């Protein structure tokens, strides 16, 4: 309902249509004015058509433009016809014919011939009215006896016609001015709509260009999206690689900590080896002393050789014995080193056995205390039996000690 009301033209702006209240109208004038009103209303309906958007208005105007041009053409023809009829009806036209020397009958005949020529266009009614007026004028001119009465009647009719014609002329002038203004307004509207149509065409071209640019930009964006996706995939792979490297770093840190612990342990072992080397150094000092003694003995042997050449065999034997002694000392040093190593191993084993025995003793002590507490509560009234149990336990404990302690005493 609202859409139908919106589509209907606003007739409140058409108050000037059918505003003429003239009673005396010829049928031709009435039909002409009716046709003019209908064409004006059709033109206004075309002009006042509404649309939802500017583009739809321009398209509607572009479609209705031929119809509007045809209506303007009909409007122009009607306006020209009214002007010609007005020019024929004016009394100044008859006066101009009289001044030029034409006879009333000739003017009547000419007018009658013109009316006959325009009979098909204007209808039988208008022709009949014009012929009545002209016949009355001809009859009055042909009768010379009634000249004075005719002049008086002509004067009265001329005055009435002049007043009516003046009113009609004023109305027609106003109507002509109004129609001229409307024509000018219509031309301005047509020009404005042509300008709007040109702008719409330009806007369409701009929209098409913008659509092409948007398509190109969309293609570029799709390419950039593909590149970004590839970059993101590469970054994800690099992130996973970094995570794996971090895990490897953690593993390496653990390995490094283990290696550091092993280094500390190796340092301790090195210190122990240094201590052993110190001990070996003392042995080497002794060996050096022995070598010095051997050298001294060699010197003595040389002196003995020089002094006692005869005792060469005995000295050689002594040298051989010294050499054997030296070898023996070396063997003893080696055996001492091996013994030291074995003793270290035995010490470690003894310490381990002692720790195990201490653990066993602790467990037995705990068991003994629990047993004593139980027996103490149960046999408090039997002190002799309690002392006997304690003695048995002490015997068991002392008899249960392992008999590998002489190794400790030997150390």
C-alpha positions as CSV (number, residue, x, y, z in Angstrom):
1,X,0.0,0.0,0.0
2,X,2.8,2.4,0.9
3,X,4.6,1.5,-2.3
4,X,1.5,2.3,-4.4
5,X,1.1,5.6,-2.6
6,X,4.8,6.4,-3.2
7,X,4.5,5.6,-6.9
8,X,1.4,7.9,-7.3
9,X,2.4,11.5,-8.4
10,X,1.7,14.2,-5.9
11,X,-1.3,16.0,-7.4
12,X,-1.1,18.8,-4.8
13,X,1.5,20.4,-7.1
14,X,-1.1,20.4,-10.0
15,X,-3.5,22.9,-8.5
16,X,-3.0,25.2,-11.6
17,X,-4.5,22.4,-13.9
18,X,-8.2,22.9,-14.7
19,X,-8.2,26.2,-12.8
20,X,-10.0,28.1,-15.6
21,X,-13.6,28.8,-14.6
22,X,-14.7,30.3,-17.9
23,X,-18.3,29.2,-18.6
24,X,-18.5,30.2,-22.3
25,X,-16.2,27.7,-24.1
26,X,-16.5,26.4,-27.6
27,X,-16.3,22.6,-28.1
28,X,-13.1,23.0,-29.9
29,X,-11.5,25.0,-27.1
30,X,-12.8,22.5,-24.5
31,X,-11.4,19.5,-26.4
32,X,-8.1,21.3,-27.0
33,X,-7.8,22.2,-23.3
34,X,-8.7,18.7,-22.2
35,X,-6.1,17.3,-24.6
36,X,-3.6,19.8,-23.3
37,X,-4.4,18.9,-19.7
38,X,-4.0,15.2,-20.4
39,X,-0.7,15.7,-22.1
40,X,0.5,17.9,-19.3
41,X,-0.4,15.3,-16.7
42,X,1.3,12.6,-18.7
43,X,4.4,14.8,-18.9
44,X,4.3,15.5,-15.2
45,X,4.0,11.8,-14.4
46,X,7.0,11.1,-16.5
47,X,9.0,13.9,-14.8
48,X,7.9,13.2,-11.2
49,X,8.7,9.5,-11.4
50,X,10.6,8.4,-8.3
51,X,13.2,5.7,-7.8
52,X,15.3,4.2,-5.0
53,X,18.7,5.3,-6.2
54,X,20.3,7.9,-8.5
55,X,21.3,5.2,-10.9
56,X,17.7,3.9,-11.2
57,X,16.5,7.5,-11.7
58,X,19.0,8.0,-14.5
59,X,18.0,4.7,-16.1
60,X,14.3,5.5,-15.8
61,X,14.9,8.9,-17.5
62,X,16.9,7.3,-20.2
63,X,14.1,4.9,-20.9
64,X,11.3,7.6,-20.8
65,X,13.3,10.2,-22.8
66,X,11.7,9.4,-26.2
67,X,8.2,9.5,-24.8
68,X,9.0,12.8,-23.1
69,X,10.3,14.3,-26.4
70,X,7.1,13.2,-28.2
71,X,5.0,14.9,-25.4
72,X,7.0,18.1,-25.7
73,X,6.4,18.0,-29.5
74,X,2.7,17.6,-29.1
75,X,2.7,20.3,-26.4
76,X,4.5,22.7,-28.9
77,X,2.0,21.9,-31.6
78,X,-1.0,22.5,-29.3
79,X,0.5,25.8,-28.1
80,X,1.2,27.0,-31.7
81,X,-2.4,26.1,-32.7
82,X,-3.8,28.1,-29.8
83,X,-1.6,31.0,-30.7
84,X,-2.8,30.9,-34.4
85,X,-6.5,30.7,-33.3
86,X,-6.0,33.6,-31.0
87,X,-4.4,35.6,-33.8
88,X,-7.4,34.8,-36.0
89,X,-10.0,35.7,-33.3
90,X,-8.4,39.0,-32.3
91,X,-10.4,42.2,-33.5
92,X,-7.1,43.8,-34.6
93,X,-6.9,41.2,-37.4
94,X,-10.2,42.3,-38.9
95,X,-9.2,46.0,-38.6
96,X,-5.9,45.2,-40.3
97,X,-7.9,43.5,-43.2
98,X,-10.1,46.7,-43.5
99,X,-7.0,48.9,-43.6
100,X,-5.4,46.9,-46.4
101,X,-8.5,47.5,-48.6
102,X,-10.0,44.1,-48.5
103,X,-13.8,43.8,-48.6
104,X,-15.6,42.2,-45.8
105,X,-16.9,39.6,-48.2
106,X,-13.4,38.7,-49.4
107,X,-12.2,38.5,-45.8
108,X,-15.3,36.4,-45.1
109,X,-14.6,34.1,-48.0
110,X,-11.0,33.8,-47.2
111,X,-11.8,33.1,-43.5
112,X,-14.5,30.6,-44.7
113,X,-12.1,28.9,-47.0
114,X,-9.5,28.7,-44.1
115,X,-12.2,27.3,-41.8
116,X,-13.2,24.7,-44.4
117,X,-9.6,23.7,-44.8
118,X,-9.3,23.3,-41.0
119,X,-12.6,21.6,-40.6
120,X,-11.0,18.2,-40.4
121,X,-8.7,19.3,-37.6
122,X,-11.0,21.3,-35.4
123,X,-14.4,19.7,-35.7
124,X,-17.8,20.5,-36.9
125,X,-18.8,22.6,-33.8
126,X,-16.1,25.2,-34.2
127,X,-16.8,25.5,-37.9
128,X,-20.6,26.0,-37.3
129,X,-20.0,28.8,-34.7
130,X,-17.6,30.6,-37.0
131,X,-19.9,30.4,-40.0
132,X,-22.9,31.7,-37.9
133,X,-20.9,34.7,-36.9
134,X,-19.7,35.4,-40.4
135,X,-23.1,34.9,-42.0
136,X,-24.6,37.4,-39.7
137,X,-21.9,39.9,-40.6
138,X,-22.5,39.3,-44.4
139,X,-26.2,39.7,-44.0
140,X,-25.7,42.9,-42.2
141,X,-23.3,44.3,-44.8
142,X,-25.6,43.3,-47.8
143,X,-28.7,45.1,-46.2
144,X,-28.2,48.9,-46.5
145,X,-31.4,49.8,-44.8
146,X,-30.4,48.4,-41.5
147,X,-26.9,50.0,-41.6
148,X,-27.5,52.2,-38.5
149,X,-28.9,49.4,-36.5
150,X,-26.2,47.2,-37.6
151,X,-23.6,49.7,-36.6
152,X,-25.2,50.0,-33.2
153,X,-25.4,46.2,-32.9
154,X,-21.9,45.9,-34.2
155,X,-20.7,48.4,-31.7
156,X,-22.4,46.6,-28.8
157,X,-21.2,43.2,-30.1
158,X,-17.8,44.7,-30.8
159,X,-17.7,46.0,-27.2
160,X,-18.8,42.7,-25.8
161,X,-16.5,40.8,-28.1
162,X,-13.7,43.2,-27.2
163,X,-14.2,42.7,-23.5
164,X,-14.5,39.0,-23.8
165,X,-11.6,38.9,-26.2
166,X,-9.6,41.0,-23.9
167,X,-10.3,38.7,-21.0
168,X,-9.5,35.7,-23.2
169,X,-6.4,37.4,-24.5
170,X,-5.2,38.1,-20.9
171,X,-6.0,34.5,-20.0
172,X,-4.3,33.2,-23.1
173,X,-1.3,35.5,-22.5
174,X,-1.0,34.2,-18.9
175,X,-1.4,30.7,-20.2
176,X,1.2,31.3,-22.9
177,X,3.6,32.8,-20.3
178,X,2.9,29.9,-18.0
179,X,3.4,27.4,-20.8
180,X,6.6,29.2,-21.8
181,X,7.9,29.0,-18.3
182,X,6.9,25.4,-18.1
183,X,8.6,24.8,-21.5
184,X,11.7,26.5,-20.2
185,X,11.5,24.5,-17.0
186,X,11.1,21.3,-19.0
187,X,14.1,22.2,-21.1
188,X,16.1,22.9,-18.0
189,X,15.0,19.6,-16.5
190,X,15.8,17.8,-19.8
191,X,19.2,19.5,-19.9
192,X,19.7,18.6,-16.2
193,X,18.7,15.0,-16.9
194,X,21.0,14.9,-19.9
195,X,23.8,16.1,-17.7
196,X,22.9,13.6,-15.0
197,X,22.8,10.9,-17.7
198,X,26.3,11.9,-18.8
199,X,27.5,11.8,-15.2
200,X,25.9,8.4,-14.8
201,X,27.7,7.1,-17.9
202,X,30.9,8.5,-16.6
203,X,30.2,6.9,-13.2
204,X,29.5,3.6,-15.0
205,X,32.8,3.9,-16.8
206,X,34.6,4.7,-13.5
207,X,32.8,1.7,-11.9
208,X,34.0,-0.6,-14.7
209,X,37.5,0.7,-14.3
210,X,37.3,0.3,-10.6
211,X,36.0,-3.2,-11.0
212,X,38.9,-4.1,-13.3
213,X,41.3,-2.5,-10.8
214,X,39.7,-4.5,-8.0
215,X,40.0,-7.7,-10.0
216,X,43.7,-7.0,-10.6
217,X,44.2,-6.2,-6.9
218,X,42.3,-9.4,-6.0
219,X,44.6,-11.4,-8.2
220,X,47.7,-9.7,-6.7
221,X,46.2,-10.3,-3.2
222,X,45.7,-14.0,-4.0
223,X,49.3,-14.2,-5.2
224,X,50.5,-12.5,-2.0
225,X,48.4,-14.8,0.1
226,X,50.0,-17.8,-1.6
227,X,53.4,-16.3,-1.0
228,X,52.5,-15.6,2.6
229,X,51.3,-19.1,3.1
230,X,54.5,-20.5,1.7
231,X,56.5,-18.2,4.0
232,X,54.4,-19.3,6.9
233,X,54.9,-23.0,6.1
234,X,58.7,-22.3,5.9
235,X,58.6,-20.5,9.2
236,X,56.7,-23.4,10.8
237,X,59.3,-25.8,9.5
238,X,62.0,-23.5,10.8
239,X,60.2,-23.3,14.2
240,X,60.0,-27.1,14.3
241,X,63.7,-27.3,13.5
242,X,64.4,-24.8,16.2
243,X,62.4,-26.9,18.7
244,X,64.4,-30.0,17.6
245,X,67.6,-28.1,18.1
246,X,66.5,-26.9,21.5
247,X,65.7,-30.5,22.4
248,X,69.2,-31.4,21.2
249,X,70.6,-28.6,23.2
250,X,68.9,-29.9,26.3
251,X,70.3,-33.4,25.6
252,X,73.7,-31.8,24.9
253,X,73.4,-29.9,28.2
254,X,72.7,-33.2,30.0
255,X,75.6,-34.8,28.2
256,X,77.8,-31.8,29.2
257,X,76.8,-32.1,32.8
258,X,77.6,-35.8,32.7
259,X,80.9,-35.0,31.1
260,X,81.6,-32.4,33.8
261,X,80.9,-35.0,36.4
262,X,83.2,-37.4,34.7
263,X,85.8,-34.7,34.5
264,X,85.5,-34.1,38.2
265,X,85.9,-37.8,38.7
266,X,88.9,-37.9,36.4
267,X,90.4,-35.0,38.3
268,X,90.1,-37.0,41.5
269,X,91.6,-40.0,39.8
270,X,94.4,-37.8,38.5
271,X,95.1,-36.5,42.0
272,X,95.3,-40.1,43.2
273,X,97.7,-40.9,40.3
274,X,99.7,-37.8,41.2
275,X,100.1,-39.2,44.7
276,X,101.1,-42.5,43.3
277,X,103.6,-40.7,41.1
278,X,105.0,-38.9,44.1
279,X,105.5,-42.3,45.7
280,X,107.2,-43.5,42.5
281,X,109.3,-40.3,42.7
282,X,110.6,-41.4,46.0
283,X,111.4,-44.8,44.6
284,X,113.2,-43.1,41.7
285,X,115.2,-41.1,44.2
286,X,116.3,-44.3,45.8
287,X,117.2,-45.6,42.4
288,X,119.2,-42.5,41.7
289,X,121.0,-43.0,44.9
290,X,121.6,-46.6,43.9
291,X,122.9,-45.4,40.6
292,X,125.2,-42.9,42.3
293,X,126.4,-45.7,44.5
294,X,126.9,-47.8,41.4
295,X,128.9,-45.1,39.8
296,X,130.9,-44.7,42.8
297,X,131.4,-48.4,42.8
298,X,132.4,-48.3,39.2
299,X,135.0,-45.6,40.0
300,X,136.2,-47.7,42.8
301,X,136.3,-50.7,40.5
302,X,138.3,-48.6,38.0
303,X,140.7,-47.7,40.7
304,X,140.8,-51.2,41.7
305,X,141.5,-52.2,38.1
306,X,144.2,-49.7,37.9
307,X,145.7,-50.6,41.2
308,X,144.9,-54.2,41.2
309,X,145.0,-55.6,37.7
310,X,145.5,-58.9,39.1
311,X,142.1,-58.9,40.8
312,X,140.3,-58.3,37.6
313,X,138.3,-61.4,37.7
314,X,137.1,-60.8,41.2
315,X,136.1,-57.2,40.4
316,X,134.2,-58.4,37.3
317,X,132.3,-60.8,39.4
318,X,131.5,-58.0,41.8
319,X,130.3,-55.8,38.9
320,X,128.1,-58.6,37.7
321,X,126.7,-59.1,41.1
322,X,126.0,-55.3,41.3
323,X,124.3,-55.5,38.0
324,X,122.3,-58.4,39.2
325,X,121.6,-56.5,42.4
326,X,120.4,-53.5,40.4
327,X,118.1,-55.7,38.4
328,X,116.9,-57.3,41.5
329,X,116.2,-53.8,43.0
330,X,114.2,-52.9,39.9
331,X,112.2,-56.1,40.1
332,X,111.6,-55.4,43.8
333,X,110.4,-51.9,42.8
334,X,108.0,-53.4,40.3
335,X,106.8,-55.9,42.8
336,X,106.3,-53.1,45.3
337,X,104.2,-51.1,42.9
338,X,102.1,-54.2,42.1
339,X,101.8,-54.9,45.8
340,X,100.6,-51.3,46.4
341,X,98.0,-51.7,43.8
342,X,96.8,-54.9,45.2
343,X,96.8,-53.4,48.7
344,X,94.6,-50.6,47.4
345,X,92.2,-53.1,45.9
346,X,92.2,-55.0,49.2
347,X,91.6,-51.8,51.1
348,X,88.6,-51.0,48.9
349,X,87.2,-54.5,49.4
350,X,87.8,-54.3,53.2
351,X,86.0,-51.0,53.3
352,X,83.1,-52.5,51.4
353,X,83.0,-55.4,53.7
354,X,83.1,-53.2,56.7
355,X,80.3,-51.0,55.4
356,X,78.2,-54.2,54.7
357,X,79.0,-55.5,58.2
358,X,78.1,-52.1,59.7
359,X,74.7,-52.3,57.9
360,X,74.2,-55.8,59.2
361,X,75.0,-54.7,62.7
362,X,72.7,-51.8,62.5
363,X,69.9,-54.1,61.3
364,X,70.7,-56.6,64.1
365,X,70.8,-53.7,66.6
366,X,67.4,-52.6,65.5
367,X,66.1,-56.1,65.7
368,X,67.7,-56.6,69.1
369,X,66.2,-53.4,70.5
370,X,62.7,-54.4,69.3
371,X,63.2,-57.8,70.7
372,X,64.5,-56.5,74.0
373,X,61.6,-54.1,74.3
374,X,59.1,-56.9,73.7
375,X,60.9,-59.3,76.1
376,X,61.3,-56.6,78.6
377,X,57.6,-55.9,78.6
378,X,56.7,-59.6,78.7
379,X,59.3,-60.9,81.2
380,X,59.9,-58.0,83.5
381,X,59.1,-60.3,86.4
382,X,61.8,-62.8,85.4
383,X,65.1,-60.9,85.6
384,X,67.3,-64.1,85.5
385,X,65.7,-65.2,82.2
386,X,66.1,-61.7,80.8
387,X,69.8,-61.6,81.7
388,X,70.2,-65.0,80.1
389,X,68.5,-63.8,76.8
390,X,70.8,-60.8,76.8
391,X,73.8,-63.0,77.2
392,X,72.7,-65.3,74.4
393,X,72.2,-62.4,72.1
394,X,75.6,-61.0,72.9
395,X,77.2,-64.4,72.2
396,X,75.3,-64.6,68.9
397,X,76.5,-61.2,68.0
398,X,80.1,-61.7,68.8
399,X,80.1,-65.1,67.2
400,X,78.4,-63.8,64.1
401,X,81.2,-61.4,63.2
402,X,83.1,-62.5,60.1
403,X,86.6,-63.9,60.6
404,X,88.3,-62.1,57.8
405,X,89.6,-59.4,60.1
406,X,93.2,-60.7,60.2
407,X,93.6,-59.0,56.8
408,X,92.9,-55.6,58.5
409,X,95.4,-56.5,61.2
410,X,98.0,-57.4,58.5
411,X,97.6,-54.0,57.0
